[in-house]
Amino acid sequence: MADRKLFIGLDVGGTSVKMGLFDEAGELLGKGSVPTPPLIDSAGYTAVTDGITALLGAASEQAEQVRGIGLAIPCPVPADGVIRMQANIQINAPGLQAALERHCPNAAVRFENDANAAAMGELSAGTAKGFKSFVFVTIGTGVGGGVVVDGHVVSGGVGAGGEIGHLCMNPTEERSCGCGGKGHLEQYASATGIVTSYKAACEASDTEPVELEGPSDSRSVFEAAKNGDEAAWTAIDSMCDYLGRALSMISCVVDPEVFVLGGGTSNSSDLFLDRLCASYKRYAISVCSDTPIEIASLGNDAGIYGAAYVALQAAETE
Amino acid sequence: MADRKLFIGLDVGGTSVKMGLFDEAGELLGKGSVPTPPLIDSAGYTAVTDGITALLGAASEQAEQVRGIGLAIPCPVPADGVIRMQANIQINAPGLQAALERHCPNAAVRFENDANAAAMGELSAGTAKGFKSFVFVTIGTGVGGGVVVDGHVVSGGVGAGGEIGHLCMNPTEERSCGCGGKGHLEQYASATGIVTSYKAACEASDTEPVELEGPSDSRSVFEAAKNGDEAAWTAIDSMCDYLGRALSMISCVVDPEVFVLGGGTSNSSDLFLDRLCASYKRYAISVCSDTPIEIASLGNDAGIYGAAYVALQAAETE
């Protein structure tokens, strides 16, 4: 037990920090979570380290045995690990890293972009297991991605590898994306995009939309489609058209062996996957037209699996 | 002299097979070329091996010292080396490989897509030297590309990595691309695309086009622009708009450290590079907006440098 090596994956989201404890074979030993504090001072850092203490305690393991901690965070992480942009979250990365290293003195701490971490999760233990190159696409409130080539995430020069939600698909769009650009994939293919397209289709056809629980409640739109709502199908077709063309373009850049779809919207894939595959085939060049599009298998756990895997990979190469 | 290791790069084009002889430090020892025969029978193979004999003879070197031969060919080459599509050239890859191995009995033979080979040339001895990740864009009759991540070309699952000429930029286009698709980057940003846009702009403005030497004589369009031809500037602006947006999308996928432009059209970069950079900045997400766009330095020799470098890399890892 003394030389048992453990790894922790932390998935830092807007509402909670999900935690997973893994052994060096990648087996999940325990899960936990804490509400996400502002990660900018010792009170915030302590909330996370207290969560780690509880996670280790529940599994009867010691902090000294933790050899690596990976953190999935919702912003670009360049290869040099220096985080420049913090779009959706308050985080002081060096401060948090120091607190974690104090708490687990034998652990190396690594940051990874959350979509990239989820991609690595699917590679290590999910749908992409056994592939060497694939592209992970996560469809939730926004659209994110992770590009894996030869078993490694492509972080890119400034950490923007896999930022496929911001592919400029439609340069004549007048509405703005959350990032300030216009006509980005995310505006059409995210849960929010589906809801926007649905409302527009209702207005165009002068029909009443179903009740929606918020601006990204794509689930209600998918339910409406099941019930024969024409405007809902218009929104789904628009999503499939944009996303299929985007995937065809990604094939022209890195030509993955497989695409893997994750995020909340992928739970409704029975309603759109056939249409998405048809759209992809329509736009793809002939040699790439049979690239499979599959659904992620780890769900919300992909981030903790992937973050821990990144820490484990780093420990192995040291 | 007996253990001197040599490498040959062959760039198989539509009209000629260019040849370069290199030592193991990557120094160019000699160049040659033969007209491209149909590479499907012994007469064709012999034309190439005779060229190699002449190349070695001029440098007073022996066939036995050749440890690797790289061939740049104008079709996708997957990681497994099995060539499935032969778009622009008659080539029997296994037959040619066997003939080369008989001629240079100590040489391993490798195939690489021509744009990927040119990318590796720029990486080994040209503009991209010192970078780990970059994207090479070649603009000639068509548009090709090579995506390099961590010092290696991304070939992709079926060899379509870097096929950026076929990014579907404009799904409402009615004209077809050479590949059968519609609205591909190549239709707007290649030499042929520039000429097409120029003619359309002349027609729209009811002006007489300058004399053109063929359907891809972009040089005359650039000359016309220098002389103040408004339609020529319209064509150049269209090329920069499409290409800048395409590069911005490539940044969202692999986020290269630098873009390197090659091909015949890059010789006129003094006329369009500023506009292209402005277009790229307009479409790129903020973290990527400063990615430099530079001009290739090896010109027509990039293919022989890269093909030889691919053979040298393969010999080193064996």
Chai-1 contact restraints between the chains, C-beta under 6 A:
chainA,res_idxA,chainB,res_idxB,connection_type,confidence,min_distance_angstrom,max_distance_angstrom,comment,restraint_id
A,P76,B,V287,contact,1.0,0.0,6.0,A-B,restraint_1
A,M85,B,V287,contact,1.0,0.0,6.0,A-B,restraint_2
A,V149,B,V149,contact,1.0,0.0,6.0,A-B,restraint_3
A,V149,B,V154,contact,1.0,0.0,6.0,A-B,restraint_4
A,V154,B,V149,contact,1.0,0.0,6.0,A-B,restraint_5
A,V154,B,V254,contact,1.0,0.0,6.0,A-B,restraint_6
A,G156,B,V254,contact,1.0,0.0,6.0,A-B,restraint_7
A,G156,B,D255,contact,1.0,0.0,6.0,A-B,restraint_8
A,G157,B,D255,contact,1.0,0.0,6.0,A-B,restraint_9
A,G157,B,E257,contact,1.0,0.0,6.0,A-B,restraint_10
A,V158,B,V287,contact,1.0,0.0,6.0,A-B,restraint_11
A,A160,B,D255,contact,1.0,0.0,6.0,A-B,restraint_12
A,A160,B,V287,contact,1.0,0.0,6.0,A-B,restraint_13
A,A160,B,C288,contact,1.0,0.0,6.0,A-B,restraint_14
A,G161,B,V254,contact,1.0,0.0,6.0,A-B,restraint_15
A,G161,B,D255,contact,1.0,0.0,6.0,A-B,restraint_16
A,E163,B,C252,contact,1.0,0.0,6.0,A-B,restraint_17
A,I164,B,C252,contact,1.0,0.0,6.0,A-B,restraint_18
A,H166,B,C252,contact,1.0,0.0,6.0,A-B,restraint_19
A,H166,B,I285,contact,1.0,0.0,6.0,A-B,restraint_20
A,L167,B,M249,contact,1.0,0.0,6.0,A-B,restraint_21
A,L167,B,C252,contact,1.0,0.0,6.0,A-B,restraint_22
A,C168,B,R245,contact,1.0,0.0,6.0,A-B,restraint_23
A,C168,B,S248,contact,1.0,0.0,6.0,A-B,restraint_24
A,C168,B,Y283,contact,1.0,0.0,6.0,A-B,restraint_25
A,C179,B,I285,contact,1.0,0.0,6.0,A-B,restraint_26
A,R245,B,C168,contact,1.0,0.0,6.0,A-B,restraint_27
A,S248,B,C168,contact,1.0,0.0,6.0,A-B,restraint_28
A,M249,B,L167,contact,1.0,0.0,6.0,A-B,restraint_29
A,I250,B,V253,contact,1.0,0.0,6.0,A-B,restraint_30
A,C252,B,E163,contact,1.0,0.0,6.0,A-B,restraint_31
A,C252,B,I164,contact,1.0,0.0,6.0,A-B,restraint_32
A,C252,B,H166,contact,1.0,0.0,6.0,A-B,restraint_33
A,C252,B,L167,contact,1.0,0.0,6.0,A-B,restraint_34
A,V253,B,I250,contact,1.0,0.0,6.0,A-B,restraint_35
A,V253,B,V253,contact,1.0,0.0,6.0,A-B,restraint_36
A,V254,B,V154,contact,1.0,0.0,6.0,A-B,restraint_37
A,V254,B,G161,contact,1.0,0.0,6.0,A-B,restraint_38
A,D255,B,G156,contact,1.0,0.0,6.0,A-B,restraint_39
A,D255,B,G157,contact,1.0,0.0,6.0,A-B,restraint_40
A,D255,B,A160,contact,1.0,0.0,6.0,A-B,restraint_41
A,D255,B,G161,contact,1.0,0.0,6.0,A-B,restraint_42
A,E257,B,G157,contact,1.0,0.0,6.0,A-B,restraint_43
A,Y283,B,C168,contact,1.0,0.0,6.0,A-B,restraint_44
A,I285,B,H166,contact,1.0,0.0,6.0,A-B,restraint_45
A,I285,B,C179,contact,1.0,0.0,6.0,A-B,restraint_46
A,V287,B,P76,contact,1.0,0.0,6.0,A-B,restraint_47
A,V287,B,M85,contact,1.0,0.0,6.0,A-B,restraint_48
A,V287,B,V158,contact,1.0,0.0,6.0,A-B,restraint_49
A,V287,B,A160,contact,1.0,0.0,6.0,A-B,restraint_50
A,C288,B,A160,contact,1.0,0.0,6.0,A-B,restraint_51
